[in-house]
C-alpha cells in the first residue's frame, strides 16, 4: 500500500533507507490492486516509475510484468488459438510452441522480450539445420501470439514483427506434361483405385479432399462433384474435417471420361458391399478399403509410386496431380479465374504465382495470335 502521507505515484524514502513509489493498477476480483517500485536511489525508482506510467498510457497491463513467455503461450493457446482454429491447425501451433518457442524463449519475462531475443532464436534454429520454411513458421506463430498479447494490453509492441524471418526459397511445382498425363491414365487401367488418381488429375483436388469425397457429393446427372471435407490425421487417427474456407468448399465439373470411371468404381463398390454383408463398414466415402473404411494416406501414396514406376514416369507426389491439372488447364487457355475457382484458391494472384512456369508458354501463344491478327 501507499505509505501514509504520500500521494500515489510520489517517491518516498523508507525507514530502511531505500526509496519506493506505488501506483494504482486497477480493480479486479472486487479489489484494488497496486504496484510498488523499490530502489537504492531516488533516480532508480524514478526511472522505474516513468517506464511504468508510460506503459500504462500505452495500454500495457503492469500486472503481467512477471508473466513468462511460457505462461503466456499457455494462455494464448487455450484462450485465443483453440477456440478460433481447426483441431489440426491447433495441434500444429501447439507443436511449434512445444518444440521451439518454449525451449528458446519460455523463461524470458514477456514484458522484457526484445527483438534481439527473437532474432537470436531464429539464428539458432537455422544453425540447428531447420529449413527456412520451418523457421519461418516458428516466427509466424510467435508473431501471431504476440499480436494477441498487444490486444490484451500485456505488451506495448510486437517484437516479433520487428524481426524478419529467413527467406523461404520458392519451390517450383513438378506437374506432368500432357503426354505424361496420358501415360499415367493408361497405367491406371485395371487398378482398383483407378478413379482415385484420375479425379485429382481432372479436378485439381488435394489428396485429403479426394480421400474425403462422399457419394452424396457426386452428382452424375449434373456431371459434378462437390468438395466439402477432407481426410486428416489428428492425434494418430484418421478424421473427416470440414474444409476451413468458403473458397475451399466448391463444386467442380468433371470430364465424361472421369465420370465413367466413377460410375464403374461405384458399381464395383456396390458388389463388394453385397458380398461382404455385415462385414462392410459403411462410411459413405467414394474411395475406401476393401471393407468400406477410410483409406490410409500412406498406403495410397505407396500405390501411386508403384503406378508411376510401372509407367516409367517421374517420381512426383500425389499432390502434384493437383498441380498437373492446373498447369494443363492454363496451357489450354482456360482463364486463370476459372482455374482459381477449380483449385479453391483464395486469390487469383496465388494461382498465377504458383503456376508461373506456364506463363511463358501463354505469352508465346498470345504473341502468335496477335501476329496472325496483324498480318490479316
N, C-alpha and C positions, 0 to 999 in steps of 0.2 A: 504493500500500500504506500501511497504518497506520504512522506513524512509530514506530521502536523506542522503547520506554519509555513509550508512551502506549496506554491501553486503547481498544478500538474504540468509537467514539461520543464519546470525550472531545475537548475542544477544546485545541489546542496552537498555539504561535506558531512560525512557520517562521523559518529563518535570514534570509530576505529581509524579515522584518518583518511579513508577512501572517499572518492567522490561518487555521486549517484544522481540519477534522474528517472522519473517514472512517467509513462504516457498511457493514455486510455486506449484499449484495443477495440472495445465494443461490448455488446451483450450477446451472450448465447447461453442456452440452458437456464435462462432466467437470472443469470448472474453477470455482474460487471467484471470485465477482465482488464488487467493492466500488465504492463511490461516494464521492468526496471533495468536500467543500464548501469554498470559499475566500471570504475577505472581508478588508476592510481593518481591521475591528474585530471584537473578540470577540462583540459583540452581533449583528453582521450574520451571523456564522456560526451563532450560537445560534438565530437566527430560522429560518435555512435548515434546520438540523438538526431543530428542533422540528416544522416543517412536514413534513419527510421522514418522521420517525418516526410522526407522526400518520397520514400517508398509508399507511405500511406496516401500521399497525394496522387500517386500513380495507380492507386487501387490495389496495391500488393498487401496481402494479409500477413501481418507480422507474427501471427500465431503459428505460422508454418516455418519459422526460422530454424527449427531443429529437425524438420522433416527431411529424411534422406531421400535420395533418388529411388532407392529400393522401395521404401514405404509408399512413395508417391506412385510408382509404377504399379504397385498392387492395387491402389485405389483407382488409378486410371483404367486398368484392365477390367475391374469389376463394375465400376460405376459409369464409365464412358464407353469403352470399347465393346464389352459383351452385349449390352442391350441394343447396340446400333448396327452390328455387323453379323454376317452369317457364321455358323459354327466353324466351318473350315478356315475362314479368314481369321476368326478369333484365335484358333489354335496356332495358326501361323504367327500371329502377333505375340502370343504367349511364348512361343518357342524362341523368337528373336530376343525377347526380354530375358528369358532364362539362359540362353547360350551366350549372349553378347553384352547386353546392356547391364545386367546385374553384376557380372564379374568385373566389368571395366569401370562402371560409374556408380554402382549401387551404394557405396559407403559415403559418397560425397553428399553434403547437405544441399538440398535442392536449390535453395536461395543463393548458394555460393558456387553453383555450377557455372563455369565460364566457357566461352568459345574455344579457348586453348585446350580445355579438358576434352571437348568433343573432337577436336582436330587430332589430338594425340591418340584418342581411341580409334579413330578411323585409320590412322597411320599404323597402329599396332595390328589391326585386323588385316590390313594389306600385307604387312610383313609376315604374318602367320600363314599367308598363302591363300586367303579367301579371295574369291573372284570379285572384280569390280562391281558386278551386278549384286552380289550378296551384300557387300559393304554398303552399296547404295540403298538397299532395302533396310539395313540396320539404321542408316541415317534417316530415312524417310519415316520409320516407326518412331524414332526419338523425336523428330521434328513434330509429328502429329501429336505425340503425348504432351510435349511442351506447349503446343498451341492450346491444349485444353487447360494446362496449368496457368497460362496467361488469362484465359477466360474466367477461371476460378479465382483470379486475383492472388495466386500463390507466388508468381514471379512477375517482374515488370517487363521482361523481354524473352523472346525465344532464342536462346543462344545457339541452338542447332541450325536455325535459319541463317545465322551469320557465318556458317561454315559450308563450303562446297564439297559434295561427295566426289569420289573419283569418277572420272569419265567412263561411262559404260560403252565399250565399242559396239558399233552397230553390226548385228549379225544378219547376214544375207539369208533369205529363205531358200530352200532347196526343193523346188517343185519338179515334177516330172514334165517333160515336154509332150506334145500331142502323140508322137509315136510311142513314147514310153508308156503313156497312159493307156493306149490301146493294147500294148503288150501286157500290161497289168490285168486288164479286163479279160484278156484271153486266158491268162494264167489262173484267173479266179474261177473259170468254168469248172463245175463239178465239185467245188468246195462247199461244205455245209454252210459256211458263213460268207458266201459269195456276196450277198446283198449288203452285209455289214460294211464291207470295204467299198462297194460301189456307191452307196448313199453319200458318204462324206466326199467322195470324188465328184459327185454330181451336185451336191447341195452345200458343200463347204462347212459341214458340221464339225465341231470339235469332237475328239474321241469320247469325252464324257457325255456329250449331247447325243451321239449316236447310240451309246450303250444305254442311255436312259429313255430312248424312244419307245412309246407305247402304241399298241394297235389303235387305241382310241384317238391317237394323234395323226393317224394315216387316213386320208380321205381319197379312196381310189376313184371315186366318181369325179371329184374336182381335180385329181392328179396332184395333190399337195400333201406335205407333212407339216405339222405344227410343232415347234420346238418350245417346250415349257420347262423342262427339267433336265438334270444331268446326274450321272452316277459319280459319286465321290467317295474316297476312303476317309472316314472320320473315326479316330480312336480305334483303328485297326479293323473297322467293319465297313462294308460297302453300304452306302446310303443313297437314297434318291433325294436330291435337293432342288428346289425351285430355282431357276436362273435368276440372278440378282438384279438385272436391269431390264427396263422395258424394251430396249433395243435388242437384247439377247433373246427375248421371247418373241418369236417371229413365225410366219408361215411362208413356206418355200415351195415353188412349183418344181416337179421332178420330170425328167425326160421319160418318155413312154418306155424306153428300154429298161430303165431302172424300176419303174412301176411294175413291169412284167416280172422282174427279179423278186420284188417284194411279194407279188401275188403267189409266185411259186414257193417262196420261203414260208408264206402263211399256210399254204396247203400242206407242206411237209411238217410244220409245227402242229397243225391240227391232227395229222396222222399220229405223231408222237404222243400227243395228249390222249388220244383214244387208246393207243397201245399200252401206255403206262397206267392209265386209270388213276387210282388214288395215289400212286407214287408221283404223279405230276404235281409240281408246286406252282400254282397259278399266281403270276405276278403282273400279267398284262403287258409285259415287255415284248418288244419285237424280237430282240436278239437275246437268246438265253442259252443256258447249258442244256444238255440232253434231258434234264429233269425240270426245266422251266425256270430255274433260278437265275439271278443276275450273273453275267459273265465277269470273271476276274480279269481286270485290265492287263495284268502281266501276261496271262495266257493268250489274250488276244494279240498282244504285241509279238509274242513268240510265233504265233501262226502267221502274222503279217510278214515277219522277217523271213520265214520259211518260203512264203509265196514269192517274195521279192527275189530270193536266191534262185528259186526254180525258174523264174522268168529272166534271170540274168540282168536284173535292174539294180540301180544304185541303192545302197543301204540307207534309205530315208526313214524318217519317223512316221508313225501312224498319223501324227498331227499334220505332216506335210501333205496329206491328201487334201486337207482344207486349203493349204497354200496352192496346191496344184489346181484346184477348182477355180480359185480367184484369178490365178495367172492366165489360165486358158480362157476364162470369160473376158478378161481385159484384152487379151490378144485377139479375140474375135470381134472386138469393137463394142462390147457391151458397156454401157455408160457406167462410170465409176460409182455413181449414186445407186444404181441397181445392185452392183456388186457389194457396196456397203450394206444395203438392206439384207442381202442374202447372208452375208457373214455375221450380221448383228453388231457391226461396229458402231460406236457412239458418234464418231465424226468422220467425215469423208477424208480429212487430212490423214487420219490413221490408216485408212485403206491405201491412199496414194503413197504414203511414206513406206508402208510395209512392202508394197509391190512396185517400188520404183524401178526394179530391174526390167519391167515391161515397158516403161515409158519410152526408151529409145526406139523400140520397135514401133510403137504407136506413132511417134514423131515421124519416122521414116514413111509409114503408110500415109500419114496426113500430108507430108510433103509430096508424095507421089500423086495423091488425089488432087492436090492443088495444082500440081504441074499439068496433070491431064486436063483440068478445067481451063487453065490459062492457055493451053495450046489449041483448044477447040476453035 
